[in-house]
Amino acid sequence: MSTKVADHVLQRLREWGVEHVFGYPGDGINGLLAAWGRADNQPRFIQSRHEEMSAFQAVGYAKFSSRLGVCAATSGPGAIHLLNGLYDAKLDHVPVLAIVGQTHRTAMGGSYQQEVDLHTLFKDVASDFVETVTVPEQLPNVLDRAIRTAYARRAPTAVIIPGDVQELDYSPPTHEFKMVPSSLDRSSWTALPSDDSVRRAAEILNTGDKVAILVGQGASGARAEVERIAGLLGAGVAKALLGKDVLSDELPYVTGSIGLLGTRPSYELMRDCDTLLTIGSSFPYTQFLPDFDKARGVQIDIDPHMVGMRYPYEVNLVGDAKATLERLIPLIESEERGREWYDTVCDNVARWREVMERRANLSADPINPEYVARTLDPLLPENAIVSSDSGSAANWYARHLTMRPGMRSSLSGTLATMGCGVPYAIGAKFAHPDRPAIALVGDGAMQMNGLAELITAAKYKDLWEDPRLVVAVWNNHDLNQVTWEMRAMEGAPSFLPSQEIPDVQYAAFARSLGLTGIRVEKPEDVEAGWRAGLEADGPAVIEFLTDPAVPPIPPHATWEQMEATASSILKGDADRGSMVRQGFKAKMQEFLPGRDKKGD
């Protein structure tokens, strides 16, 4: 039997080491589906409930494995559905390949059913590489280049294959004019800055007395080097949300997340430092970085297109974080620096941890959402993979979960799209079937995407060596993050027709699928709920009934800003009384004396 184009696509994916393709069937990829049948489902086709979820699963797989994520969809509507997940990959710099069907070549340009101009559709999201295969000889070069580009530029790419081309007999490119051969090898490489730029960076860092380090996901392969240079500089280390798992939060000088969802010590670190070293992060919110006239800056980033645009850095080192730090560290002066700055940073971190503990233990109606995250923290398995959805749950993830060595975590950092938490966790389970995955999700995101993807989890749970996939739902009947943004930024009370969402029995739905479903309605049952989910012999949904009036107070919030928010609430917010009480109680925790001062 002859080898079809579709057969060669799957063969080439296998040769690249691709083990999973996340997709949804449709007649635009019928040729590929038939080839999967002939190939004994290798690489394994993972069926989602929606093409957007396939793209999110590919992103989660890539984020947690550092390997290429691959998704597949039919032409027209299927291709369109991929876009949100692919934009998530583009903005978070994740290697993903989309394989997309198209109507037959004979119908193209004829306003045929499901015909969409896919080149135009994908030209932005897959701007680094998008191509249509029109003849078999074109295939190896197009597919190989799409994969190489995705890896090299940490970006989504797209290969479009019309339905009739999928079913053609495959023939490789020949040694002739206007034929483009291709080779499979992807040798490793490392980008390094010049010696002169490294020397200039060291001179700046050596003059700093109050050094702050900001790390993002680009520093994930340089944990030991970041710890080493932080120790030499006596620096505090703040983390962008995508870099939450770069360093252990148990280190006394790690101040935690930065930004609106960040911590007070990270805000103070940036406010008071005189030198900033940014490693592998393009954190966009300049107002959370040092004032421009107060600190000198050095940046390390592997992407020359992403340097020098968040802060007026004096030196931009373009290179791999680990390799660049290995060159920089020997130039850092090793003589003992004054410990006053380091001690201040550590004291601020210790105090913040006390504040967060007190906030989590405040009473609420019925459950304090911070308490839910705080209770999970000591129960997290040492090899856990944690995904957070967008929304107010991301606040509690950012502030209350202690990342320890061996743990992994992520979220939609730049696109901040809703609905990625559960599919990320499913992608993680295929990347690491021997590790537990935990998705932290608000009820809005759960209704948007999570409920349907529980069906996917139920379908594939028997393939995972460790079958635990715990989905925690903060059920407060409110699109809470936007509600608080309206109050704080627009000075407007909650608009119930847009913000109030139906009460759904999430745990009961999980049980209807044969999964573990736990509903927690009282604070005293929160720990038992977490333990039951983490000890389940398969996917579990834990539904926590939480109070929407507990405010996600920004780390830099002043009493004046709190008063402005309260004023907007008093204009007529349906929940104004409880919000004023909860906000006042939460803010007050920053002004209470520490335990050491109370002697308890």
N, C-alpha and C positions, 0 to 999 in steps of 0.2 A: 504494500500500500504506500502511495506517495506521501511525502511530508508536506502538509499544508502550511501556509503562512502562520496560521494560528498555532499549529504544533511547534513551529520554530520559536514563536514568541515565548511559549512556556518553557521550551528547552533552554532558551537564552536566559530567562529569569532564574532557572535552576542553576545554570552555570555561574551566575552572579551571586549565588548563595541565598536567593529569595526563598523563604519557606512558607510564607503566608501572603495571600492577596485578599484584601477586604473589599467586598463588592456586593452588588445586587444585580440579578439577571435582567435581561431585556433583549428584544430581538436584534438590536444593534450590535450585540456581541454574541449572537448565536454561534458563530463560527468558533469563537474562543471557548464557549461553554462546551461545545462538542469536543474540542481538543482536550479540555479538562477531563472529560469522560475517558478519552483514549489514553490520557497520561496518568490514570489512576489517582486523579485529584492531587497532583504534585506540580507546583506548590499548592498547598491546601487553600481552597476557596472558602472564605469565611463570610457567611451570609448575614448581613445586618437587616434591620427593618426599614432602612431608608439610606439612600446614597450619601447624604450628609454625614450619617453615622459611620459609614464606611470610611469616609475621609478622616473623620475624627479618630477612629480606631487606628488608622494608618499613622496619624500624627502621634497618638499615644504610644504606639509600638516603637516608632522612631525615637521619640523622646527618651523612653526608658531602656532602649537597647543600643542606641547609637548606631543603628543599622537603618538601611533604606526601608521606609514604609511604602507599600504599594496598594493602590486602590483601583477598582475597575467599575465602569458603569456604561450603560447603553447610551445611545445618541439622544439628542434633544433634551427631554426633561431629566433624564438620569444624569447627563453631563452637567446640567444647570444645578442640580442638587449638590454636586460635589463642591461647589464654589466656596461655601463658608468654611468648610474644613481645610480646603487648600489655602485660603487666605490666612487661616490660623497658622498653617505651616510656613507661609511666606513671611508673616510678620514676626514669628518666633524663630525663624532661621532653622527649619527642620527639613531634612532630606526626604521628600515624598515624590513618588512617580504615580501619575494618573494615566491609566490606559483606558481610552474612550472609544466607543464605537461611533460610526457615522453611517448615514444612508448610503446606498450603493452609488458608485460613481456615475452610473447612467442616469440617476435621478437628481444628482446634485445641480442646483441652480433652477430646479423646476418647482419650487415651492411645495416640495413633497412633504408627506406626513412626517412629523418630528424632525424636519430638516432645520437645523440651526447653524449659523455661521460659527463653527466651533473655534476657528482660528481667532476670530475677533473676540469671542467669548473668553478664551483662555489667555489672550495676549498680555493682559496685565498680570493676572495671578501667576501665570507660568512664564513671565517675561524673560527668564534666563534661558528657557528652551521649550518651544512648542512646535511640533511638526506633524504633518499628515503623511502617512505611508500610502503611496499610490501604486507602486509596483514592488514585487517581492525583493528585487535586488537592493532596494533602498533600506530594507528592514534592519539588518545588523548594525549599520552605522547609526541610524536614527535611535534605536533602542539603547545601544551602548552609550551614545553621547548623552542621551537623556539621563541615564543612570550616573554617568561620570559627573555631569553638571550638577545633578541633585546633591551628590556627595561634596563636590568641590566648593559649590557656592551655598551649600546648606539651604536649599530652596526647593519648592515644588516645580516639577517639570511635567509635560504632558505629551503623550504620543496618541495620535488619532488614527484609527484604522477603519476605513469603510468596510461595511459588511461583506461585500463581494471580494475585497482584497483578502480578507481573513481566510477565504475558502479557496484561494488560488494555490496551485502547486508552488512550493518554495524553491527558488533557485538563487544561489549566492551571487554577489557581484563578481564579475569577471575582470581579467586583466586587460581592460579596454578603456578607451577615452571616455571620460565622463561617468565612470564607475567609481564608487567610493568604498573601498574595503574598510574593515574594522578589526581591531584586536580587542581581546577581552581583558587583558591584565590591567589592574588598578594598583599601581605601586604606591606605597605610602610616601608622603612628603611632609616637610615641616617648614613653615614660614618663619623667618628670623629678621629682626630689625638690624640696621647697621650698627657697627661697634661705636661709632661716634654718637649716635642717638642714645644708645644705652648709657654711655658715659655721661651725657648731659642730663639724662633722667636721674642717674645716681647722685649727681651734684645737687639737684633740686631736693631730692628726698633726704640727703644728708644734712641739709640746712634746716629741716623741719624740726620743730620742738613738739608740735601737737599734730601728729599725723593721723589722718583718717583713710581707711581703705574701703572701697566699695567694690563688691564682687557680684558678678552675674553668672549666667549659665556658661559663659565662655571660660570661666575659671574652674569648671568641674573636673578637669583632668589634672589640676595643679594644686590639689589640696595640701600636700606636704609643703610645697613651695610657698603657698600663701601663708601658712602657719609660720614658716621660717622667717619670711620677710616681715610679717607682723611682729614677731618677737624681736627682731633686730631693730625695728623702728619704734617699738613700744606703742604700737598703733591699736586703735579700735577698729573693728571690721563690721560694717553694715552690709546687708544683703538685699539686692533687688529680688523681687518675688520669684523670678525664674532661677535665681541662684540660692534659693532657700536651703537646698540640700548640699551646697558646696562645702560648708564648714559645719561642724557640730555646734549646736546651740549650747552645749555644756561648757564650752570654753568661756572663761569669765570675761574676755574682752570682745566677744561677739555680741553686738548690740541688737541683732535681729533684723527684721524687714524695715525697709525705708519707704516713705511716701505716705499717702493718705491712709493706707492700710497698715502702716508701719508702726514702729515703737517710739516712745519718747526718747530713750537713749540714742537711737539712730538719729533722730532730729537734733538732739543736743550735740552729738558727735560732729555732724555737718555744720552746725551753727558756730561751734567754738574752735574748730581746727584751723591750723595755718597752712596745712599741706594736704592735698588730696591725691591718692593713687587709685585709679579706677581700672579694674581688671575684668575684661570680658563682659562688659555691661554697656548697654545703650539706654539706661534708665532715662526717660524723657522729661521728668518733671523738674525743671531747673530750680524752682522755688524751694525744693528740698535739698539742694546742693549748697555749698558755701557761697556767701556773697562774693561777687566777682573780684572785689578789691581786697579780700581778706585772706585768700589761700592761693598758693601756687599749685599747679596741677600737672600730673603725668597720667597718661592713658596707655593701656595695653589692649589691643584688639586685633584679631586675625583678619578682619575685613577692612581694607583701606577706604571703603566707601562709608564706613560707619564711625570713623574717628573724627574728633575735633568739633563735633556739632552740638554737644550737650553742655559744654563748659569751656571756657578759654584756656585749655591746656597749653602749657609751654612746650611739652614734648609729647608727640603721639608715636608710640612704639607699635609698629604694625608687625605682628607675629603671633605665633602660638603662645598661649599663656605660660605653659610649663617651660617650654624651651627658652622663652624670653626671660622669665624669672630666674632660670638657672644661670643665665648670663649676667643678670642684674645683681643678684644676691652677693656675689663675691666683691662687688664694688660698694656695698653698703658698709659704712663705718661701724665697726663692732664694739667700739668703746661704750661703756655703760651710759645710757641716757638717763636724765632725770625721770623719776617714777611718778611725779605728781600727776601728769596727764594720764598715764596708764591707770593709776589708782582711781582717778576721777571717773574714767570710763567704766571701770569695773564696779565702782560704787553705784553709778547710775543704772547699770544693768541689774545689780542685785536689788536695788530699790524698785525698779520697774517690775521685776518678777513678783515682788510682794504686792504691788499695786494690782497686777493682773489677777493674782490669787484672790485678793479681796473683792475685786469686781466680779469675778466668777461666782463667788459665794454670796453675792447679794440676792435677796429674795426677789422673785418676779412672778408673773401670772401667766401660765402656771410654772414654766421652767425658764430659767435664765439661759439664753442661747450660748453665752460664754461658758457657763458651767458644763454644757454638753461637750465642748471641745476640750476644756480643762480636764475633765474626767477621763477622756480618751488618752490624753498625753502619756501618763505612766503605763497605760495598758498596751501601747503600740508595740507590736512584735519588732524585734531588732532588725529584721529583714523586710519590713513593710514597704510597700509602694503606695503612696498617698496621692490622689488627685483631688483637686478642689474645683468646683464649678465657680462661675462668676456670680456675684451677688453678695449679700451680707455674710454668708457662710465663709467667704474668702477672708473677711476680716478676722474671724475667729481662728481660721486655719493659719493665717499669717502671724498672729500674736500669741496663740496658746500652744501650738504644737512644737515640741522640742525635737529638732532633727538630730539624730545621733548617728555615729558612723555605721554605714551599711544600709541606712534608710535612703529611699528615693522619694522625690515629690515633684509635682509640677501642676500648672494650671495654664489657662489661656492668658499669657502675660501681656501681650501687646494688643491683640484684637479684643481681648476681654469679652469673648462671646459667651452667651448662655448656652447651656445644653451639652457641654463637652465632658463633664465630670464622669458620667457613667461610661460613655464610649472610650474615654481615655483609659479607664480602669480595665475595660475588656481588652483593649490593645495591649495593656501592660501584662495581662494574664497570658497572652500568647507570646509575648517577649520573654516572660519569666514564669512559666507554668508552675514552678516549684515555690513561688513566693506569694504571700497574701497581699491582696490589693484592697484598698479602702477608698471609696469615693465619698466626698463631703459635698452635699447638694442641698440647695434650697428647694422649697416646694414649687416655686415657679419654674426652675430648670427641670425639676423632676416631671412636671406636667408637660413641659415642652418636648423633652426627648427621653428622659430617663425611664419612664414607665414602659415604653415600647422596647427599649434595649434590655430590660429585664428578661424579655422573651429570648433575646440573643444569649444572655448569660445562662438561662435555663437550657437552651439548645446545646451549648458547648461545654457545660460544666464538667462532664465526664472526661474531657480531654486534658484537664489540668491536674497535675500531680498533687498540688495543694489546691483543693477546690474552693478555698475561701475567697469570696469577693463580697465585701461588706459595703452596702450602700446606706449611708446615714442621711436622713431627710430632716431638715429643720422645717417643721410644719407650723407656720404662723399665719397662713391665709393672706399673706401680703407680699407684694413684690418689693421687698423691704429696702434693698439698696437704693432703688430709684425713689422710693418714698422719702428716705432720709436725704437724698440729694436734692429733691424738690424743696424740702424744708430748709436745708442749710444753704443751698446755692440760689434758689429762686425766691426764697422767703415766702413760700406758698404752703398752705396746708395740704395734707394728703387728698388727692382726687380719687375718691373711692371707685368710680366706674372704671378707672384704668388700673388701680392698684390692688383692689381686693380680688382675690381669686378663690375658686371653689374649694371646699374641704373635700379632699380625696382620701380614701382609706388605702394608703400606700402599703402598709403591712398586710392587709387583707388581700390586696391584689397580688403581692408576692406569694402568699400562701396558695392562691388560686392557680399559680404556676408550678406548685410543688416545691417552692423555695421556703426558707425560714422567714417569717414575718413577725416583727416585735413592735408593739405600740407602747410607748412610754409617755405617761400622762402626769407623773409626779416626780419632783426632784429626787426623792429617796430611791427611785427605781432606775435612775440614769446609769449608774455603774453596773448594775445587774443586766441592764439592756445591752450595754457595750460588751460585757463578758459573754452573754449568750450569743451575740452575733459573731464575735471573734472565735468562739468555740464551735460554731456550727460546722456541719460536715459538707457544706456547699454554700452557694450564694445566699446572702441574707440581707433583708431590708430592716433597718431600725428606724422607726418613725418617732421623732421627739416633738411633742407639742410645746412650742416655745413662744415667748412673749415678744411681739413685734415692737414693743415700746422701749426695749433696751437699745440705747444709741451706740453706733459704731463711732465713738468720738475720735477725731483725728489727733495725732500725737502732738500737734502744735496748737490745739484748740485753747483759746484764752477764755476767761470769764466773759469778756465782751462778746466774743463769737457765740458762746453758749446763750447769752442773753438775747442776741439777735435771732437765734434759732427759736428760742422760747417765745419771742415776740411773734414770729410767723405762725407758730403753733396756736397761739392764743387767738389768732384771727378766726379760728373756727375748725381746727382739726378735730376729727371725730374721736381721737384717742389722746387729746391734749393733756388731761390730768395725769395719767400714768406716765406719759413721756417726760413731763417736767420732773416728776418725782424720780424716775429712773435716771435721767440725765444728771440731775443734781447729785444723786447718790454715787453714780459712777465717777463723776469729776472729783468729788470729795475724797475719793480714795488716794488721789495723788498728794493730798495735803495732810494725810494722817501720818503720825510718826511711824518709823519702821519698827519691826519687832524687837530689834536689839535695843531700841530706845525705851520700849515698853517693858523690857525684861521678861518677855514671854516667848 
